[in-house]
Each structure stands twice: as structure tokens, then as C-alpha cells.
């Protein structure tokens, strides 16, 4: 089963995301409200994927994503926000993609959060 860490400073959104991810057959192994917590939780829990908010209180999610994707097990990072983000910024971050928060309920989450094929 695919394990996911949810990172967002809004506890209400984390709860909604947890329920949506669980309904999609994914296992939410942890939550974090800050970039610092995200890194600590990722190291402790080794999730397969991270749903990462861009607007965190201590750092921008775009600056956290490269650190997460470079972890030894290379978790898939999917950025999310209520604001739009250009594709160049997503590519530079190393994230697998960007998903507006409003599209989370209808998104193909299993596909978006699955490990990328290594060529």
C-alpha cells in the first residue's frame, strides 16, 4: 500500500486530505504543519510520497521539495496550493507535479503519488 505524508499548515485541510487519500486507497502515515516537521516526519516515517503545501509558515514548499526528493528512498512529492504555480517552478523543485487544492477530491491520487519510473 502506498504511504503518504501530508504537509500543510491548515489542520482542517490536513484532515480533509487524509480522508480523501484514505478513500483513494492510500495510507496516510503522518502529518506535518511546517517544513521542519515535514523533514523530520519524512526521515522518521519514510513515506512513499509527500503531499506538500507550497505556503508553509517557516519555508516555501518549493524550497522543501528538492530536499525531500533527494532522500535515499526518493519519495514522490506532489505540490499543492490554493494559488497557481508555474510549471517551471514545479520542474525546478523536482516535484512530480502540482495539484490545486480544489482539485484534490477528483484527482487520480494513486497515479499522481506513485513512485516515478526510473529509466
N, C-alpha and C positions, 0 to 999 in steps of 0.2 A: 504494500500500500504506500502511496506517495505521501511523504510527510512535508508539512508546510509550517513555516514560521510567519506569523502576521505581525507587521511592524507599522504602527500608526499611533499618533499621539491622542487620537479620539477613541476613548474606551467604547463608546456606542458603535463606532464603525468597526472596531475590532470584534465586537460581539456579532454584528451582522455578518462580517466576513467569515467568522468562524462557522456560523450556521450555514452560509452559502457553500463554503468549501466542504463542510461535512456532508451536506446534501449532494454534492457532486462526487462523493466517494473518496474524498481526500482526508487525511488525518492532520489536524492542527496540533502540532506538538508543543507550541508555545506562542507567547505574545510578547511584544516589546513596545514601549511608548517613546523611546528615544534611540538615536543612532548608537549611543554607547551600550544601551541594553540590547540592541539588535546584535551587535558584535559579540557580546558576552553570551547571549542566548544561542546564537549560531554555533559558537565554539562548544558550548555545553551540550547542545541537542543534536547537532549535525543534521539539520533538515535537508531534504532533497531539494526544496525550493523555498524562496522567500517572497512574500507579497509585501512590497516595500513602498510606503508612502514617500512622496517627494518632500513634503513640507513637515519636517521634524523640528522640534524646538532647539536641538543642540547642533544639528548639521543638516545640510541638504541631502535628501536621499540619493540624488545624482552623484554625490561625492562618496557615499557609503557603498553604493552598488559595486564599484570596481574592487573594493576590499573584499566584499562577500564572494564575488565570482572567482576570486583568486585563492579562496580557501582550498585546502588539499582535495576535498571531495567535490569542488566546483558546483555548488548549488545553483540552480536556475533562479534568476532574480527577475521578477515581474514588477515594474514600477507602476504606481497608481497615484492619482491625484484628482481633485475636482477641477484643477486648471489643466490646460493643454500643454503638451511638451513636444517640441520638435523632434523629428526622427534622428537628426544629427546628434542631439544631446543624449538620446537613448543609446545610440550606437557607441558614442564615446564612453558611456558609463559601463558598457559591457553587459548591460541587462538584455534579457531575451526579448523584451518588448515593453510597451506601455498600454495600460488599460484604464480608461476613465472610470472613476468610482461608480458613476451612474450606470455603467455597462456591466458591472460585476455580476448581477443576478443572471444575465443571459449569456455570459461569456463561456466559451469552451475551456473551462479552467483546467481540466485534466491535460488537454493538449498544450495549453499555454505554459503550464508549470512543469511539464515533463522534462526530464534531462534532455539536453540537446545531443544530437548525434555527433559523435566525434569522427571526423573524416580522416 
